[in-house]
Amino acid sequence: NKKRSFFIIMLLILLLFVSVCSGILFGSVNLSFSDIWAVLTAKDTSSTACVLLKTVRIPRVFGGLFAGVGLAAPAQGVMNNSLASPNTIGVNSGSGFAVMLAMIFFPANSAALPVFAFLGALLTTLAIFLLASLSDSSRTTIILAGITVS
């Protein structure tokens, strides 16, 4: 059983590594592996590939990685369920609703949409925990409050 768990963990780490590499390698602009290697080893510091990798692809990949960990881990801990995700308790819905409101009231300010998404998710989470605290605050109550808010 320990061997199987170790194998699964190693497989998941390999899958994470492949996902990170794929996010860096593939995009709307085709870059050769040699171009990417030159940027990563600091041999190339000024080409289009360097700018693209350092300002778009690498931040996007690691931003997605950290956002996934940051959103999934608390939901999994609270729900005591390793398959739980933010949409389980309605956080995604609150975030999307805030972005929609921002697009309606501030259509020219698209740079602020991530801020509105974060604030919507935060306010939704607080509303869910407030609703759950009004009763017994059990996991089931939190899930039901999230479904209600969603």
Residue frames relative to the residue before (quaternion, step in Angstrom):
aa qw qx qy qz dx dy dz
N 1.0000 0.0000 0.0000 0.0000 0.00 0.00 0.00
K 0.6389 0.5088 -0.3283 0.4745 3.60 1.05 -0.71
K 0.6253 0.5379 -0.3346 0.4557 3.56 1.05 -0.76
R 0.6582 0.5114 -0.3044 0.4610 3.54 0.97 -0.86
S 0.6504 0.5073 -0.3128 0.4709 3.59 0.95 -0.84
F 0.6422 0.5167 -0.3147 0.4708 3.57 0.98 -0.86
F 0.6491 0.5187 -0.3091 0.4627 3.58 0.97 -0.87
I 0.6603 0.5024 -0.3073 0.4660 3.59 0.92 -0.86
I 0.6529 0.5049 -0.3169 0.4673 3.59 0.94 -0.85
M 0.6587 0.4976 -0.3096 0.4719 3.61 0.93 -0.84
L 0.6342 0.5255 -0.3217 0.4670 3.57 1.04 -0.78
L 0.6693 0.4911 -0.2966 0.4721 3.59 0.97 -0.83
I 0.6256 0.5138 -0.3358 0.4815 3.59 1.05 -0.70
L 0.6384 0.5134 -0.3189 0.4766 3.58 1.00 -0.80
L 0.6483 0.5132 -0.3093 0.4698 3.58 0.98 -0.83
L 0.6320 0.5156 -0.3260 0.4779 3.59 1.03 -0.74
F 0.6478 0.5155 -0.3094 0.4679 3.58 0.96 -0.88
V 0.6542 0.5001 -0.3076 0.4767 3.60 0.94 -0.87
S 0.6427 0.5236 -0.3195 0.4590 3.60 1.00 -0.79
V 0.6528 0.5002 -0.3097 0.4773 3.59 0.94 -0.87
C 0.6682 0.4924 -0.3003 0.4700 3.59 0.90 -0.90
S 0.6473 0.5163 -0.3198 0.4607 3.59 0.98 -0.79
G 0.6480 0.5226 -0.3158 0.4552 3.57 1.00 -0.80
I 0.6780 0.4600 -0.2848 0.4976 3.56 1.11 -0.63
L 0.7002 0.4920 -0.2743 0.4386 3.61 0.94 -0.85
F 0.8029 0.3047 -0.1397 0.4929 3.57 0.83 -0.95
G 0.2262 0.7466 -0.6021 0.1699 3.53 -1.07 0.82
S 0.7317 -0.4191 0.2897 0.4529 3.56 -1.26 -0.13
V 0.7075 0.3362 -0.2340 0.5759 3.59 1.22 -0.45
N 0.3598 -0.7444 0.5230 0.2070 3.56 -0.75 1.03
L 0.0388 -0.7736 0.6324 -0.0070 3.54 -0.85 1.04
S 0.4223 -0.6898 0.5189 0.2769 3.55 -1.00 0.77
F 0.6301 -0.5386 0.3979 0.3932 3.53 -1.23 0.46
S 0.6330 0.5363 -0.3374 0.4448 3.61 1.05 -0.72
D 0.6215 0.5252 -0.3426 0.4695 3.61 1.06 -0.69
I 0.6662 0.4956 -0.2966 0.4718 3.57 0.93 -0.91
W 0.6532 0.5132 -0.3175 0.4574 3.58 0.95 -0.84
A 0.6371 0.5276 -0.3262 0.4575 3.59 1.01 -0.79
V 0.6546 0.4926 -0.3144 0.4796 3.59 1.01 -0.74
L 0.6937 0.4902 -0.2839 0.4449 3.60 0.87 -0.94
T 0.7186 0.3993 -0.2516 0.5108 3.61 1.13 -0.55
A 0.4875 -0.7111 0.3833 0.3314 3.59 1.34 0.28
K 0.3992 0.6925 -0.5017 0.3307 3.59 1.10 0.60
D 0.7414 0.2611 -0.1534 0.5988 3.54 1.25 -0.54
T 0.0130 0.8379 -0.5439 0.0449 3.58 -0.57 1.12
S 0.7834 0.3533 -0.1881 0.4755 3.61 1.16 0.01
S 0.5259 0.6551 -0.4213 0.3417 3.62 1.16 -0.09
T 0.6877 -0.4461 0.3707 0.4366 3.53 -1.35 0.06
A 0.6200 0.5457 -0.3378 0.4514 3.57 1.04 -0.75
C 0.6391 0.5280 -0.3206 0.4583 3.58 1.00 -0.82
V 0.6716 0.4885 -0.2954 0.4723 3.56 0.88 -0.96
L 0.6585 0.5195 -0.3059 0.4505 3.57 0.93 -0.91
L 0.6910 0.4736 -0.2852 0.4656 3.58 0.89 -0.90
K 0.7447 0.4381 -0.2400 0.4426 3.59 0.80 -0.98
T 0.7670 0.3613 -0.2122 0.4860 3.60 1.06 -0.53
V 0.7746 0.3156 -0.1835 0.5164 3.60 1.16 -0.43
R 0.7982 0.3783 -0.2139 0.4171 3.56 0.33 -1.22
I 0.7079 0.4503 -0.2880 0.4618 3.61 0.71 -0.96
P 0.6681 0.4665 -0.3359 0.4725 3.67 0.85 -0.74
R 0.6285 0.5378 -0.3416 0.4461 3.60 1.04 -0.72
V 0.6681 0.5024 -0.3042 0.4568 3.57 0.89 -0.91
F 0.7341 0.4148 -0.2527 0.4746 3.59 0.76 -0.97
G 0.5835 0.5507 -0.3716 0.4671 3.60 1.15 -0.49
G 0.6622 0.4954 -0.2930 0.4798 3.57 1.00 -0.84
L 0.6366 0.5342 -0.3155 0.4580 3.54 1.03 -0.82
F 0.7160 0.4392 -0.2574 0.4776 3.58 0.81 -0.98
A 0.6242 0.5242 -0.3457 0.4649 3.60 1.06 -0.66
G 0.6457 0.5234 -0.3184 0.4558 3.57 0.99 -0.80
V 0.6647 0.4791 -0.2966 0.4906 3.55 0.96 -0.87
G 0.6883 0.5068 -0.2840 0.4345 3.56 0.91 -0.93
L 0.7136 0.4288 -0.2615 0.4883 3.57 1.06 -0.64
A 0.7080 0.4790 -0.2778 0.4383 3.58 0.95 -0.80
A 0.6491 0.5629 -0.3356 0.3864 3.59 0.88 -0.88
P 0.6879 0.4505 -0.3200 0.4706 3.67 0.77 -0.80
A 0.6407 0.5164 -0.3374 0.4572 3.59 0.97 -0.78
Q 0.6660 0.4957 -0.3041 0.4672 3.57 0.97 -0.80
G 0.6540 0.5104 -0.3134 0.4621 3.58 1.04 -0.72
V 0.6739 0.4907 -0.2957 0.4666 3.56 0.92 -0.91
M 0.7436 0.4114 -0.2289 0.4747 3.57 0.90 -0.91
N 0.2853 -0.7634 0.5162 0.2633 3.58 1.27 -0.35
N 0.5720 0.5341 -0.3693 0.5011 3.51 1.08 0.91
S 0.3626 -0.7712 0.4810 0.2062 3.58 -0.52 1.13
L 0.6681 0.4800 -0.3077 0.4780 3.61 1.23 -0.18
A 0.4538 0.6997 -0.4513 0.3176 3.60 1.24 -0.02
S 0.0702 -0.7787 0.6229 0.0251 3.54 -1.17 0.63
P 0.7068 -0.4714 0.2960 0.4367 3.62 -1.19 0.25
N 0.6480 0.5157 -0.3498 0.4380 3.60 1.03 -0.57
T 0.4901 0.6542 -0.4326 0.3804 3.59 1.25 -0.19
I 0.7908 0.2511 -0.1403 0.5404 3.58 0.98 -0.79
G 0.6490 -0.5972 0.3053 0.3591 3.60 1.17 0.48
V 0.3672 0.7445 -0.4931 0.2602 3.62 1.18 0.21
N 0.6322 0.5390 -0.3376 0.4424 3.61 0.97 -0.77
S 0.6462 0.5284 -0.3238 0.4453 3.57 0.96 -0.79
G 0.6577 0.5046 -0.3049 0.4688 3.58 0.97 -0.83
S 0.6373 0.5209 -0.3163 0.4716 3.54 1.04 -0.79
G 0.6756 0.4902 -0.2876 0.4696 3.58 0.89 -0.90
F 0.6348 0.5294 -0.3261 0.4587 3.57 1.02 -0.76
A 0.6575 0.5003 -0.3106 0.4700 3.59 0.96 -0.82
V 0.6373 0.5098 -0.3279 0.4759 3.59 1.01 -0.75
M 0.6380 0.5241 -0.3280 0.4590 3.58 0.98 -0.80
L 0.6543 0.4997 -0.3112 0.4746 3.59 0.95 -0.85
A 0.6377 0.5234 -0.3238 0.4632 3.59 1.00 -0.80
M 0.6659 0.4970 -0.3070 0.4640 3.59 0.98 -0.79
I 0.6462 0.5031 -0.3236 0.4739 3.58 1.10 -0.59
F 0.7841 0.3672 -0.1827 0.4658 3.59 0.76 -1.04
F 0.7831 0.1765 -0.0998 0.5879 3.61 1.17 -0.53
P 0.0265 -0.8674 0.4962 0.0261 3.62 0.63 1.06
A 0.6922 0.4848 -0.2909 0.4485 3.63 1.05 -0.57
N 0.6940 0.4777 -0.2715 0.4653 3.60 1.20 -0.28
S 0.0037 0.8399 -0.5418 0.0315 3.58 0.41 1.20
A 0.5615 0.6105 -0.3950 0.3949 3.61 1.17 -0.37
A 0.6779 0.4976 -0.2927 0.4553 3.60 1.14 -0.53
L 0.4340 0.7310 -0.4512 0.2714 3.62 1.21 -0.13
P 0.6483 0.4976 -0.3561 0.4530 3.67 0.88 -0.68
V 0.6183 0.5329 -0.3463 0.4624 3.59 1.07 -0.67
F 0.6623 0.4877 -0.3036 0.4810 3.57 0.96 -0.85
A 0.6183 0.5370 -0.3476 0.4566 3.60 1.03 -0.71
F 0.6667 0.4949 -0.3007 0.4691 3.56 0.93 -0.89
L 0.6770 0.4887 -0.3002 0.4612 3.59 0.88 -0.91
G 0.6298 0.5282 -0.3312 0.4634 3.58 1.04 -0.73
A 0.6556 0.4974 -0.3072 0.4779 3.57 0.98 -0.83
L 0.6547 0.5163 -0.3087 0.4577 3.58 0.97 -0.86
L 0.6847 0.4754 -0.2929 0.4684 3.59 0.85 -0.92
T 0.6271 0.5272 -0.3366 0.4642 3.57 1.05 -0.70
T 0.6466 0.5144 -0.3165 0.4660 3.57 0.96 -0.87
L 0.6599 0.4972 -0.3080 0.4716 3.57 0.93 -0.85
A 0.6443 0.5154 -0.3238 0.4631 3.60 0.98 -0.78
I 0.6456 0.5186 -0.3213 0.4593 3.57 0.99 -0.82
F 0.6923 0.4576 -0.2895 0.4771 3.59 0.88 -0.87
L 0.5971 0.5394 -0.3622 0.4703 3.61 1.12 -0.55
L 0.6623 0.4927 -0.3045 0.4753 3.58 0.91 -0.90
A 0.6714 0.4913 -0.3016 0.4656 3.58 0.96 -0.84
S 0.6637 0.5094 -0.3196 0.4448 3.60 1.01 -0.72
L 0.5819 0.5808 -0.3772 0.4263 3.59 1.18 -0.40
S 0.7278 0.2790 -0.2208 0.5862 3.57 1.25 -0.30
D 0.8332 -0.2828 0.1659 0.4452 3.60 -0.99 -0.71
S 0.3659 -0.7727 0.4495 0.2586 3.65 1.29 -0.07
S 0.3397 0.7287 -0.5274 0.2747 3.59 1.02 0.64
R 0.6836 -0.4697 0.3512 0.4344 3.58 -1.26 0.24
T 0.6416 0.5297 -0.3195 0.4535 3.54 0.97 -0.84
T 0.6508 0.5092 -0.3156 0.4665 3.57 0.97 -0.81
I 0.6406 0.5121 -0.3305 0.4671 3.60 0.98 -0.78
I 0.6528 0.5033 -0.3193 0.4677 3.59 0.93 -0.81
L 0.6766 0.4860 -0.2965 0.4670 3.58 0.92 -0.89
A 0.6240 0.5154 -0.3362 0.4816 3.60 1.07 -0.70
G 0.6461 0.5176 -0.3153 0.4640 3.58 1.01 -0.76
I 0.6466 0.5002 -0.3186 0.4799 3.56 0.99 -0.78
T 0.6344 0.5287 -0.3239 0.4617 3.58 1.05 -0.79
V 0.6821 0.4703 -0.2886 0.4799 3.58 0.85 -0.93
S 0.6241 0.5501 -0.3353 0.4421 3.57 1.04 -0.78
